[in-house]
Amino acid sequence: MARYWFKTHKKGIVWYPVSWQGWVVVLAYLSGLIYYFIKVDKTSHSASDTMVGMFIPFFILSASLIIITYLKAETPKKS
């Protein structure tokens, strides 16, 4: 039996961390978002500049989180 990092919620395809590895992945994701937000915000002149500058880092970090979660989580349950 494989040890999952994330489990599926009872209602749908929402995953949540259940091991320390899962929590590290989630904290790394949040830390990355905060880091890039601060980095982009220092050079931005307006809120729209910040939003545009955060698009690529947000997309890459979120895609990475989804891929890791998909690979290390149990399969979603059919209702």
C-alpha positions in Angstrom: 0.0 0.0 0.0 1.4 3.4 -1.0 1.6 6.1 1.5 -0.2 9.1 0.2 0.9 12.7 0.7 -2.7 14.0 0.0 -6.1 12.5 0.5 -9.3 13.2 -1.4 -12.1 15.0 0.4 -15.4 13.1 0.6 -17.2 15.5 -1.7 -15.4 15.9 -5.0 -11.8 16.2 -6.2 -10.4 18.5 -3.4 -7.2 17.2 -2.0 -5.7 18.0 1.4 -2.3 17.2 2.9 -2.1 14.2 5.3 1.7 13.7 5.7 4.6 16.0 6.4 5.7 15.7 2.8 2.3 17.1 1.7 2.6 20.0 4.2 6.1 20.8 2.9 4.8 21.0 -0.7 1.9 23.3 0.4 4.2 25.5 2.4 6.7 25.7 -0.4 3.9 26.7 -2.8 2.7 29.5 -0.4 6.3 30.6 0.3 7.0 30.8 -3.5 3.9 32.9 -4.0 4.8 35.3 -1.2 8.4 35.5 -2.5 7.4 36.3 -6.0 4.7 38.8 -5.0 7.2 40.7 -2.9 9.8 40.6 -5.7 7.3 41.7 -8.4 5.7 44.4 -6.2 9.1 46.1 -5.5 9.4 46.9 -9.2 5.8 47.5 -10.1 4.3 50.9 -10.4 0.6 49.9 -10.0 -1.6 47.1 -9.0 -2.1 46.1 -12.6 1.7 45.8 -13.1 1.8 43.5 -10.0 -1.0 41.4 -11.3 0.6 41.0 -14.8 4.0 40.3 -13.2 2.5 37.6 -11.0 0.8 35.7 -13.8 3.7 33.5 -14.9 5.0 32.7 -11.4 1.5 31.9 -10.2 0.8 29.7 -13.3 4.1 27.8 -12.9 3.8 27.3 -9.1 0.1 26.3 -9.3 0.8 23.8 -12.2 3.6 22.3 -10.1 1.4 22.0 -7.1 -1.3 20.3 -9.1 1.1 17.9 -10.8 2.7 16.9 -7.5 -0.6 16.5 -5.8 -1.9 14.4 -8.7 1.1 12.1 -8.5 1.2 11.7 -4.7 -2.5 11.7 -3.9 -5.1 8.9 -3.8 -7.5 8.8 -6.8 -10.7 10.8 -6.5 -13.6 8.8 -5.2 -16.7 8.5 -7.5 -19.9 9.6 -5.8 
